[in-house]
Amino acid sequence: EPWETAWLNPENTDVQTTANTTVPIDAGTLQLNSNYVFYVRALYANGLPISNVSHVNFKRNSLVPDAVAPVAKILKPLDGARVSGTVAVSASATDNIKVVKFELYIDGAKKTTTTSGSLSYNWNTKKVSIGSHTISVKAYDAAGNIGTASISVTK
């Protein structure tokens, strides 16, 4: 009785060897918006090939649009804190899929950007005026959703 074997690239993952003509693939294990090649070859029961390898190229797309914005948090300093000297500013962001850009602003001026869900910045407050200052962050996901957080500190 003939068998077939199937595998995926780029992972070169062996999907299944089966006597059926249907090969299930758990799409949840595939990266969104990534290209894949699905290969299949018919084999005899002893493992020798009956046919050449056939393939199909495909891309895993999300069937449901991502409407969930990232959640951004400023970890340090605390809201309402008095600051002086060099202040360690840190923040984190999470998303249901992935944070693709994370920005830190002080008084509206962008200070640093990263492509991960965490950032840190050493803020030299000697160069700013006495009074209230706003620290804010913006986290972006691939769908363009934006999560923000802001705090006020006083020098």
ZICOR-V59292 format. One record per pair of residues at least 12 apart in sequence whose ideal C-beta (glycine too) atoms are under 10 Angstrom apart, sorted by sequence separation. I is the first residue (numbers start at 1). GAP is how many residues later the second one is. D is the distance in whole Angstrom. If there is no record, write none. Layout:
BEGIN
i=[I | I]
gap=[GAP | GAP]
d=[D | D]
END
This chain:
BEGIN
i=[4 | 5 | 6 | 13 | 41 | 42 | 76 | 77 | 91 | 101 | 102 | 111 | 123 | 136 | 137 | 138 | 4 | 5 | 25 | 40 | 41 | 75 | 76 | 77 | 91 | 101 | 102 | 136 | 137 | 3 | 4 | 39 | 40 | 41 | 75 | 76 | 90 | 101 | 102 | 121 | 135 | 136 | 137 | 3 | 4 | 23 | 39 | 40 | 74 | 75 | 76 | 89 | 99 | 100 | 101 | 102 | 104 | 106 | 135 | 136 | 3 | 4 | 7 | 13 | 38 | 39 | 40 | 74 | 75 | 99 | 100 | 102 | 103 | 104 | 134 | 135 | 136 | 2 | 3 | 4 | 6 | 8 | 13 | 23 | 38 | 39 | 73 | 74 | 75 | 89 | 98 | 99 | 100 | 102 | 104 | 106 | 134 | 135 | 1 | 4 | 5 | 6 | 11 | 37 | 38 | 73 | 74 | 98 | 99 | 119 | 133 | 134 | 135 | 2 | 4 | 6 | 11 | 21 | 37 | 38 | 72 | 73 | 87 | 98 | 99 | 104 | 106 | 133 | 134 | 11 | 36 | 37 | 38 | 72 | 73 | 119 | 132 | 133 | 8 | 10 | 21 | 36 | 37 | 71 | 72 | 73 | 91 | 93 | 107 | 132 | 133 | 8 | 35 | 36 | 71 | 72 | 89 | 95 | 106 | 107 | 117 | 132 | 133 | 11 | 13 | 15 | 35 | 36 | 70 | 71 | 72 | 89 | 91 | 93 | 94 | 131 | 132 | 10 | 15 | 16 | 34 | 35 | 36 | 70 | 71 | 92 | 93 | 94 | 111 | 130 | 131 | 10 | 11 | 12 | 15 | 34 | 35 | 70 | 71 | 92 | 93 | 107 | 112 | 113 | 114 | 115 | 130 | 9 | 10 | 17 | 19 | 33 | 34 | 69 | 70 | 91 | 92 | 93 | 107 | 108 | 129 | 9 | 10 | 12 | 32 | 33 | 34 | 68 | 69 | 70 | 72 | 91 | 92 | 106 | 107 | 113 | 128 | 8 | 9 | 30 | 32 | 33 | 68 | 70 | 71 | 90 | 91 | 92 | 106 | 107 | 108 | 110 | 125 | 8 | 9 | 30 | 31 | 32 | 33 | 66 | 67 | 68 | 70 | 90 | 91 | 105 | 106 | 107 | 126 | 7 | 8 | 9 | 17 | 30 | 32 | 66 | 70 | 72 | 74 | 89 | 90 | 91 | 105 | 106 | 123 | 125 | 7 | 8 | 29 | 66 | 70 | 72 | 89 | 90 | 104 | 105 | 6 | 7 | 28 | 66 | 70 | 72 | 88 | 89 | 104 | 105 | 6 | 7 | 25 | 27 | 88 | 89 | 103 | 104 | 105 | 5 | 6 | 7 | 27 | 32 | 87 | 88 | 89 | 103 | 104 | 5 | 6 | 25 | 62 | 87 | 88 | 102 | 103 | 4 | 5 | 27 | 86 | 87 | 102 | 103 | 4 | 5 | 86 | 87 | 101 | 102 | 103 | 3 | 4 | 5 | 85 | 86 | 87 | 101 | 102 | 3 | 4 | 85 | 86 | 100 | 101 | 2 | 3 | 83 | 85 | 86 | 99 | 100 | 101 | 2 | 3 | 84 | 85 | 99 | 100 | 101 | 2 | 3 | 5 | 83 | 84 | 99 | 100 | 1 | 2 | 3 | 75 | 98 | 99 | 100 | 103 | 105 | 1 | 3 | 5 | 75 | 76 | 91 | 93 | 95 | 97 | 98 | 100 | 72 | 75 | 83 | 91 | 92 | 93 | 94 | 95 | 96 | 97 | 98 | 101 | 102 | 103 | 105 | 4 | 7 | 9 | 71 | 77 | 84 | 87 | 89 | 91 | 93 | 95 | 97 | 3 | 4 | 70 | 72 | 91 | 92 | 93 | 95 | 96 | 106 | 2 | 5 | 6 | 7 | 9 | 87 | 89 | 91 | 93 | 95 | 97 | 99 | 2 | 6 | 96 | 4 | 8 | 83 | 95 | 80 | 83 | 95 | 94 | 81 | 93 | 93 | 79 | 93 | 92 | 77 | 91 | 76 | 91 | 74 | 74 | 75 | 89 | 74 | 72 | 73 | 89 | 32 | 72 | 32 | 72 | 73 | 87 | 31 | 70 | 72 | 70 | 71 | 72 | 87 | 70 | 69 | 70 | 79 | 81 | 83 | 84 | 85 | 69 | 70 | 79 | 80 | 81 | 82 | 83 | 84 | 69 | 79 | 80 | 81 | 82 | 83 | 68 | 78 | 79 | 80 | 81 | 82 | 69 | 72 | 73 | 75 | 77 | 79 | 80 | 66 | 68 | 69 | 70 | 72 | 74 | 76 | 78 | 66 | 67 | 69 | 70 | 71 | 72 | 73 | 74 | 77 | 66 | 68 | 69 | 70 | 71 | 72 | 74 | 65 | 66 | 67 | 69 | 70 | 71 | 72 | 73 | 66 | 68 | 69 | 74 | 62 | 65 | 62 | 33 | 32]
gap=[12 | 12 | 12 | 12 | 12 | 12 | 12 | 12 | 12 | 12 | 12 | 12 | 12 | 12 | 12 | 12 | 13 | 13 | 13 | 13 | 13 | 13 | 13 | 13 | 13 | 13 | 13 | 13 | 13 | 14 | 14 | 14 | 14 | 14 | 14 | 14 | 14 | 14 | 14 | 14 | 14 | 14 | 14 | 15 | 15 | 15 | 15 | 15 | 15 | 15 | 15 | 15 | 15 | 15 | 15 | 15 | 15 | 15 | 15 | 15 | 16 | 16 | 16 | 16 | 16 | 16 | 16 | 16 | 16 | 16 | 16 | 16 | 16 | 16 | 16 | 16 | 16 | 17 | 17 | 17 | 17 | 17 | 17 | 17 | 17 | 17 | 17 | 17 | 17 | 17 | 17 | 17 | 17 | 17 | 17 | 17 | 17 | 17 | 18 | 18 | 18 | 18 | 18 | 18 | 18 | 18 | 18 | 18 | 18 | 18 | 18 | 18 | 18 | 19 | 19 | 19 | 19 | 19 | 19 | 19 | 19 | 19 | 19 | 19 | 19 | 19 | 19 | 19 | 19 | 20 | 20 | 20 | 20 | 20 | 20 | 20 | 20 | 20 | 21 | 21 | 21 | 21 | 21 | 21 | 21 | 21 | 21 | 21 | 21 | 21 | 21 | 22 | 22 | 22 | 22 | 22 | 22 | 22 | 22 | 22 | 22 | 22 | 22 | 23 | 23 | 23 | 23 | 23 | 23 | 23 | 23 | 23 | 23 | 23 | 23 | 23 | 23 | 24 | 24 | 24 | 24 | 24 | 24 | 24 | 24 | 24 | 24 | 24 | 24 | 24 | 24 | 25 | 25 | 25 | 25 | 25 | 25 | 25 | 25 | 25 | 25 | 25 | 25 | 25 | 25 | 25 | 25 | 26 | 26 | 26 | 26 | 26 | 26 | 26 | 26 | 26 | 26 | 26 | 26 | 26 | 26 | 27 | 27 | 27 | 27 | 27 | 27 | 27 | 27 | 27 | 27 | 27 | 27 | 27 | 27 | 27 | 27 | 28 | 28 | 28 | 28 | 28 | 28 | 28 | 28 | 28 | 28 | 28 | 28 | 28 | 28 | 28 | 28 | 29 | 29 | 29 | 29 | 29 | 29 | 29 | 29 | 29 | 29 | 29 | 29 | 29 | 29 | 29 | 29 | 30 | 30 | 30 | 30 | 30 | 30 | 30 | 30 | 30 | 30 | 30 | 30 | 30 | 30 | 30 | 30 | 30 | 31 | 31 | 31 | 31 | 31 | 31 | 31 | 31 | 31 | 31 | 32 | 32 | 32 | 32 | 32 | 32 | 32 | 32 | 32 | 32 | 33 | 33 | 33 | 33 | 33 | 33 | 33 | 33 | 33 | 34 | 34 | 34 | 34 | 34 | 34 | 34 | 34 | 34 | 34 | 35 | 35 | 35 | 35 | 35 | 35 | 35 | 35 | 36 | 36 | 36 | 36 | 36 | 36 | 36 | 37 | 37 | 37 | 37 | 37 | 37 | 37 | 38 | 38 | 38 | 38 | 38 | 38 | 38 | 38 | 39 | 39 | 39 | 39 | 39 | 39 | 40 | 40 | 40 | 40 | 40 | 40 | 40 | 40 | 41 | 41 | 41 | 41 | 41 | 41 | 41 | 42 | 42 | 42 | 42 | 42 | 42 | 42 | 43 | 43 | 43 | 43 | 43 | 43 | 43 | 43 | 43 | 44 | 44 | 44 | 44 | 44 | 44 | 44 | 44 | 44 | 44 | 44 | 45 | 45 | 45 | 45 | 45 | 45 | 45 | 45 | 45 | 45 | 45 | 45 | 45 | 45 | 45 | 46 | 46 | 46 | 46 | 46 | 46 | 46 | 46 | 46 | 46 | 46 | 46 | 47 | 47 | 47 | 47 | 47 | 47 | 47 | 47 | 47 | 47 | 48 | 48 | 48 | 48 | 48 | 48 | 48 | 48 | 48 | 48 | 48 | 48 | 49 | 49 | 49 | 50 | 50 | 50 | 50 | 52 | 52 | 52 | 53 | 54 | 54 | 55 | 56 | 56 | 57 | 58 | 58 | 59 | 60 | 61 | 62 | 62 | 62 | 63 | 64 | 64 | 64 | 65 | 65 | 66 | 66 | 66 | 66 | 67 | 67 | 67 | 68 | 68 | 68 | 68 | 69 | 70 | 70 | 70 | 70 | 70 | 70 | 70 | 71 | 71 | 71 | 71 | 71 | 71 | 71 | 71 | 72 | 72 | 72 | 72 | 72 | 72 | 73 | 73 | 73 | 73 | 73 | 73 | 74 | 74 | 74 | 74 | 74 | 74 | 74 | 75 | 75 | 75 | 75 | 75 | 75 | 75 | 75 | 76 | 76 | 76 | 76 | 76 | 76 | 76 | 76 | 76 | 77 | 77 | 77 | 77 | 77 | 77 | 77 | 78 | 78 | 78 | 78 | 78 | 78 | 78 | 78 | 79 | 79 | 79 | 79 | 80 | 80 | 81 | 109 | 110]
d=[9 | 5 | 8 | 9 | 5 | 9 | 6 | 7 | 10 | 6 | 5 | 7 | 8 | 6 | 5 | 10 | 7 | 8 | 7 | 7 | 7 | 10 | 6 | 9 | 6 | 8 | 7 | 7 | 8 | 6 | 6 | 5 | 5 | 10 | 9 | 5 | 9 | 6 | 7 | 9 | 9 | 4 | 9 | 7 | 8 | 8 | 7 | 7 | 7 | 5 | 8 | 7 | 9 | 6 | 9 | 6 | 6 | 8 | 7 | 8 | 6 | 8 | 10 | 9 | 9 | 5 | 8 | 8 | 6 | 8 | 9 | 8 | 8 | 9 | 6 | 5 | 10 | 8 | 9 | 7 | 5 | 7 | 10 | 7 | 6 | 8 | 10 | 5 | 6 | 8 | 9 | 7 | 10 | 5 | 5 | 6 | 7 | 8 | 6 | 10 | 9 | 10 | 9 | 5 | 5 | 6 | 9 | 10 | 4 | 8 | 9 | 6 | 6 | 10 | 7 | 8 | 9 | 10 | 7 | 8 | 7 | 5 | 10 | 8 | 9 | 9 | 9 | 7 | 8 | 10 | 9 | 5 | 6 | 8 | 7 | 10 | 5 | 5 | 9 | 10 | 10 | 7 | 8 | 9 | 5 | 9 | 10 | 9 | 7 | 7 | 7 | 8 | 7 | 6 | 7 | 8 | 8 | 7 | 8 | 9 | 7 | 5 | 6 | 10 | 10 | 8 | 8 | 7 | 5 | 5 | 10 | 9 | 10 | 9 | 6 | 7 | 8 | 8 | 9 | 10 | 10 | 5 | 7 | 6 | 7 | 9 | 5 | 10 | 9 | 8 | 6 | 8 | 8 | 10 | 9 | 7 | 9 | 4 | 9 | 6 | 7 | 9 | 10 | 9 | 10 | 10 | 5 | 9 | 7 | 8 | 9 | 7 | 6 | 8 | 8 | 9 | 5 | 8 | 5 | 7 | 7 | 7 | 8 | 9 | 9 | 7 | 10 | 7 | 9 | 9 | 9 | 7 | 8 | 6 | 6 | 10 | 6 | 6 | 5 | 9 | 6 | 7 | 5 | 9 | 9 | 7 | 6 | 10 | 7 | 8 | 8 | 9 | 9 | 7 | 8 | 9 | 7 | 7 | 8 | 8 | 10 | 8 | 5 | 7 | 8 | 8 | 6 | 9 | 9 | 9 | 6 | 7 | 9 | 4 | 5 | 7 | 9 | 7 | 9 | 8 | 5 | 9 | 7 | 8 | 9 | 5 | 8 | 7 | 10 | 6 | 9 | 9 | 7 | 8 | 7 | 5 | 7 | 5 | 9 | 10 | 8 | 10 | 7 | 5 | 8 | 7 | 7 | 8 | 10 | 6 | 8 | 8 | 9 | 5 | 7 | 9 | 5 | 9 | 10 | 9 | 9 | 6 | 5 | 7 | 8 | 7 | 8 | 10 | 8 | 7 | 8 | 7 | 5 | 6 | 6 | 9 | 5 | 5 | 7 | 8 | 7 | 8 | 7 | 8 | 8 | 5 | 8 | 10 | 5 | 6 | 9 | 6 | 6 | 7 | 7 | 7 | 7 | 8 | 7 | 9 | 4 | 5 | 5 | 8 | 6 | 8 | 5 | 6 | 9 | 7 | 7 | 6 | 7 | 7 | 6 | 9 | 6 | 6 | 9 | 5 | 8 | 6 | 5 | 9 | 8 | 9 | 9 | 6 | 9 | 9 | 10 | 10 | 6 | 8 | 9 | 10 | 9 | 8 | 7 | 7 | 6 | 6 | 10 | 9 | 9 | 9 | 9 | 9 | 9 | 8 | 9 | 8 | 7 | 10 | 9 | 9 | 10 | 9 | 9 | 9 | 9 | 10 | 9 | 10 | 10 | 6 | 5 | 3 | 5 | 8 | 9 | 9 | 8 | 10 | 10 | 9 | 9 | 9 | 10 | 9 | 6 | 9 | 10 | 10 | 10 | 9 | 9 | 9 | 9 | 9 | 9 | 9 | 9 | 10 | 9 | 10 | 10 | 8 | 8 | 10 | 9 | 8 | 9 | 10 | 6 | 10 | 9 | 9 | 10 | 8 | 7 | 10 | 10 | 6 | 8 | 10 | 10 | 6 | 9 | 8 | 9 | 7 | 5 | 8 | 7 | 9 | 8 | 10 | 10 | 4 | 9 | 7 | 10 | 9 | 4 | 8 | 7 | 10 | 8 | 5 | 10 | 10 | 9 | 5 | 9 | 8 | 9 | 7 | 7 | 6 | 7 | 4 | 7 | 5 | 5 | 6 | 8 | 7 | 6 | 7 | 8 | 7 | 9 | 9 | 9 | 10 | 7 | 8 | 8 | 6 | 8 | 10 | 7 | 4 | 5 | 10 | 8 | 7 | 8 | 4 | 7 | 5 | 6 | 6 | 8 | 6 | 4 | 6 | 6 | 4 | 10 | 4 | 5 | 7 | 9 | 7 | 4 | 9 | 8 | 9 | 10 | 7 | 9 | 9 | 10 | 9 | 10 | 8 | 7 | 8]
END
